[in-house]
Amino acid sequence: LNGTSRPPDADEPRSWVNYVVGVVQQYMHDLPKEGCTIDLSMAIASDVPLSSGLSSSASLEVAVATFFECFLPENMAYSSAKEKDIRKERALRCQKAENDWTHSPCGIMDQLASSAAQVGKLMLIDCQSLEIEHVTMKANTPEDPVILITNSK
């Protein structure tokens, strides 16, 4: 990959590799133009069911972005960012990767939820302003509601 790599044509067969490559490509403009090379080999394992409506593409994208950010100095990973909230910027980059590299016109909700979630909290997301409000869930007692996420396929 380099700063001039282009997304596949819309008529090319879709591949999960495009999600990974698309995300990494979103960070290329933050790297120095001269003398910077990154050799990266990845193996990805997951038990998130693919194409089941459980945000599998967003979770893959955010995982790749978070992993890739570990290799960049902190001030470099978002040096070109317009959005200074890293969770939001990461989500926007992952959305762009999915839109451009897999030709999926997805919104921002799944990527933002994957990027900004906090343990034990619910999220109220405004997908237009990208404002996020975290709400603490009550401790699990017999009177409290239970939230289940299932793959019913």
C-alpha positions in Angstrom: 0.0 0.0 0.0 1.0 3.5 -0.6 -0.7 6.9 -0.7 -1.7 6.3 -4.3 -3.4 2.9 -4.0 -6.9 2.9 -5.4 -10.0 1.1 -4.3 -11.2 -1.8 -6.5 -13.8 -1.0 -9.2 -17.4 -1.5 -8.2 -17.8 -4.4 -10.5 -14.9 -6.4 -9.1 -15.8 -9.3 -6.7 -16.1 -8.2 -3.1 -13.6 -9.5 -0.6 -13.1 -9.1 3.2 -9.5 -8.2 2.4 -10.9 -4.9 1.0 -12.1 -3.9 4.4 -8.6 -4.4 5.9 -6.8 -2.7 3.0 -9.3 0.1 2.9 -8.8 0.9 6.6 -5.0 0.8 6.5 -5.2 3.1 3.4 -7.0 5.7 5.5 -3.8 6.2 7.6 -1.4 6.6 4.6 -1.8 10.4 4.5 -0.6 10.6 8.1 2.7 9.0 7.3 5.8 10.9 6.2 6.0 11.2 2.5 9.7 10.2 2.3 11.5 7.3 4.0 8.6 5.6 5.6 7.7 2.0 4.9 5.4 -0.4 6.7 5.6 -4.1 6.2 2.5 -5.7 7.7 1.3 -9.2 7.9 -1.9 -9.9 9.7 -4.0 -13.0 10.7 -7.5 -12.3 11.9 -9.6 -14.6 13.9 -13.1 -13.8 15.1 -16.3 -15.4 16.3 -18.5 -12.6 15.1 -20.8 -14.1 12.5 -20.2 -12.6 9.0 -23.1 -10.8 7.3 -25.5 -11.4 10.1 -26.5 -7.8 11.0 -24.2 -7.8 14.1 -21.8 -5.1 12.7 -19.2 -7.6 11.6 -17.7 -5.3 9.0 -17.5 -2.3 11.5 -16.0 -4.5 14.2 -13.3 -5.7 11.7 -12.6 -2.2 10.5 -12.2 -0.7 14.0 -10.1 -3.7 15.2 -7.8 -3.2 12.2 -7.6 0.6 12.8 -6.9 0.2 16.5 -4.2 -2.5 15.7 -2.6 -0.3 13.0 -2.6 2.8 15.3 -0.4 0.8 17.7 2.4 1.0 15.2 2.3 4.7 14.7 3.6 7.3 17.1 0.7 8.9 18.9 1.1 12.3 17.3 1.4 10.7 13.8 -1.7 8.5 13.7 -4.1 11.5 13.4 -1.8 14.3 12.3 -4.1 15.1 9.3 -7.4 14.6 11.3 -10.0 17.3 11.2 -11.9 15.7 14.0 -9.8 15.8 17.2 -11.8 13.1 19.0 -9.9 10.0 18.1 -12.9 7.7 18.6 -14.9 9.7 16.1 -12.0 10.1 13.6 -11.4 6.4 13.7 -15.1 5.7 13.0 -15.1 8.2 10.1 -12.0 6.6 8.6 -13.5 3.1 8.9 -16.8 4.3 7.3 -14.8 5.9 4.4 -12.9 2.6 4.0 -16.2 0.6 3.8 -17.8 3.2 1.5 -14.8 3.4 -0.9 -13.1 0.0 -0.7 -16.2 -2.3 -0.5 -18.7 0.0 -2.3 -21.1 -0.3 0.7 -22.9 3.0 1.3 -23.1 2.4 5.1 -23.8 5.1 7.7 -21.6 5.8 10.7 -23.5 4.2 13.5 -21.8 0.8 13.6 -18.3 2.2 13.3 -19.0 4.8 15.9 -20.4 2.2 18.3 -17.5 -0.1 17.8 -14.9 2.7 18.2 -16.4 4.6 21.2 -18.2 1.9 23.3 -17.4 1.7 27.0 -17.8 -1.4 29.2 -21.1 -1.3 31.2 -22.5 1.7 29.3 -25.2 2.3 26.8 -24.6 4.8 24.0 -26.9 7.5 22.7 -25.5 8.5 19.3 -26.5 11.4 17.1 -25.3 10.2 13.7 -25.5 13.7 12.1 -23.5 15.6 14.7 -21.5 12.6 15.9 -22.3 13.5 19.5 -22.1 10.6 21.9 -23.6 10.2 25.3 -22.7 7.3 27.5 -25.3 6.1 30.0 -24.3 3.8 32.8 -26.3 0.6 33.0 -27.7 -0.5 36.3 -26.1 -3.5 38.0 -27.7 -6.8 37.0 -30.4 -7.6 39.4 -33.6 -9.6 39.0 -35.7 -6.5 38.4 -33.4 -5.0 35.7 -34.1 -5.6 32.1 -31.8 -7.8 30.1 -30.4 -6.9 26.7 -29.8 -9.8 24.4 -28.0 -9.7 21.0 -28.5 -12.8 19.0 -27.7 -14.2 15.6 -31.0 -15.8 14.6 -29.9 -17.0 11.2 
